[in-house]
Amino acid sequence: MARDPKDDQRVYLGLGLAMSKAQLLELALVKLVEAQRQDLSLPLDDRWAERDSRASADMWAPWLEAESATLQQVIHGLARLRACVEQVRGRGKQVESADLAGVWRKYVPEPIAPRPDCEP
């Protein structure tokens, strides 16, 4: 089968869209931390004043490290789910929900839920 010359364009457009969504996720995470930790009634410059850079780093760094670790688990879990689906379907079988849940819990053992201190 001949390759469609527009395939590269479609792939690059898809990649650009995925990158854009990842950046939106990053922005949403930053806004979430800001809402949790800052007085949103203050002007932006007062919330993140340079004199507070150490305090800001002390506040942000642990949270971001924990969020990164969780996201890494999710990435691995999704990759393993895809591999499981490919393997099962490759054998001509139907993918069972229980099998997917087992794979997911192997790589993402803890439920991902709002922290107790952030419940409405």
C-alpha positions as CSV (number, residue, x, y, z in Angstrom):
1,M,0.0,0.0,0.0
2,A,1.4,3.4,-1.0
3,R,2.0,5.9,1.7
4,D,-0.2,8.9,1.7
5,P,1.9,12.1,1.6
6,K,-0.4,13.7,4.1
7,D,0.3,11.1,6.8
8,D,3.3,13.1,8.2
9,Q,1.1,16.2,8.4
10,R,-1.6,14.3,10.2
11,V,0.9,12.8,12.7
12,Y,2.6,16.2,13.3
13,L,-0.8,17.9,13.9
14,G,-1.7,15.1,16.3
15,L,1.6,15.5,18.1
16,G,1.1,19.3,18.3
17,L,-2.4,18.8,19.8
18,A,-1.1,16.3,22.3
19,M,1.7,18.7,23.4
20,S,-0.9,21.5,23.7
21,K,-3.0,19.3,25.9
22,A,0.0,18.4,28.1
23,Q,0.8,22.1,28.5
24,L,-2.9,22.8,29.5
25,L,-2.6,20.0,32.1
26,E,0.6,21.7,33.5
27,L,-1.2,25.0,33.7
28,A,-4.2,23.4,35.4
29,L,-1.9,21.8,38.0
30,V,-0.2,25.1,38.7
31,K,-3.5,26.9,39.1
32,L,-4.6,24.1,41.4
33,V,-1.6,24.6,43.7
34,E,-2.1,28.3,43.6
35,A,-5.7,28.0,44.6
36,Q,-4.8,25.6,47.4
37,R,-1.9,27.6,48.8
38,Q,-2.4,31.3,47.9
39,D,-4.8,34.0,48.9
40,L,-6.4,34.5,45.5
41,S,-7.9,37.8,46.5
42,L,-4.3,39.3,46.5
43,P,-2.9,40.7,43.2
44,L,-0.7,38.2,41.4
45,D,2.5,40.2,42.2
46,D,1.8,40.0,45.9
47,R,1.1,36.3,45.8
48,W,4.4,35.4,44.3
49,A,6.7,38.2,45.6
50,E,10.4,37.7,45.1
51,R,11.0,38.0,48.8
52,D,9.0,34.8,49.3
53,S,10.9,32.8,46.7
54,R,12.4,30.4,49.2
55,A,9.0,29.9,50.9
56,S,7.4,29.4,47.5
57,A,10.0,26.8,46.5
58,D,9.6,25.0,49.9
59,M,5.9,24.9,49.3
60,W,5.9,23.9,45.6
61,A,8.8,21.5,45.3
62,P,7.4,18.7,47.5
63,W,3.9,19.0,46.0
64,L,5.2,18.9,42.4
65,E,7.5,15.9,43.2
66,A,4.5,14.0,44.6
67,E,2.4,14.9,41.6
68,S,5.1,14.0,39.2
69,A,5.5,10.6,40.9
70,T,1.7,10.0,40.6
71,L,1.7,11.0,36.9
72,Q,4.6,8.7,36.3
73,Q,2.6,5.8,37.8
74,V,-0.3,6.7,35.6
75,I,1.9,6.8,32.5
76,H,3.2,3.4,33.3
77,G,-0.2,2.0,34.1
78,L,-1.6,3.3,30.8
79,A,1.3,1.9,28.9
80,R,0.8,-1.5,30.5
81,L,-3.0,-1.4,29.9
82,R,-2.3,-0.9,26.2
83,A,0.2,-3.7,26.1
84,C,-2.3,-6.0,27.9
85,V,-5.1,-5.1,25.4
86,E,-2.8,-5.7,22.5
87,Q,-1.7,-9.1,23.9
88,V,-5.2,-10.3,24.6
89,R,-6.6,-9.1,21.3
90,G,-3.6,-10.6,19.5
91,R,-4.7,-14.0,20.8
92,G,-8.2,-13.3,19.5
93,K,-9.8,-13.0,22.9
94,Q,-12.0,-10.4,24.5
95,V,-10.5,-8.0,27.0
96,E,-12.0,-8.5,30.5
97,S,-12.5,-5.5,32.8
98,A,-11.2,-7.5,35.8
99,D,-7.9,-8.2,33.9
100,L,-7.5,-4.5,33.1
101,A,-8.2,-3.6,36.8
102,G,-5.5,-6.0,37.9
103,V,-3.0,-4.6,35.5
104,W,-3.9,-1.0,36.5
105,R,-3.6,-1.8,40.3
106,K,-0.2,-3.4,39.7
107,Y,1.2,-0.1,38.4
108,V,-1.1,2.3,40.1
109,P,-1.6,0.6,43.5
110,E,-3.2,3.5,45.4
111,P,-6.5,5.1,44.3
112,I,-6.0,8.6,42.9
113,A,-8.4,10.8,44.8
114,P,-8.5,14.3,46.2
115,R,-6.4,14.8,49.3
116,P,-8.5,14.7,52.5
117,D,-7.5,18.3,53.3
118,C,-8.9,19.4,49.9
119,E,-12.4,17.9,50.2
120,P,-15.1,20.5,49.7
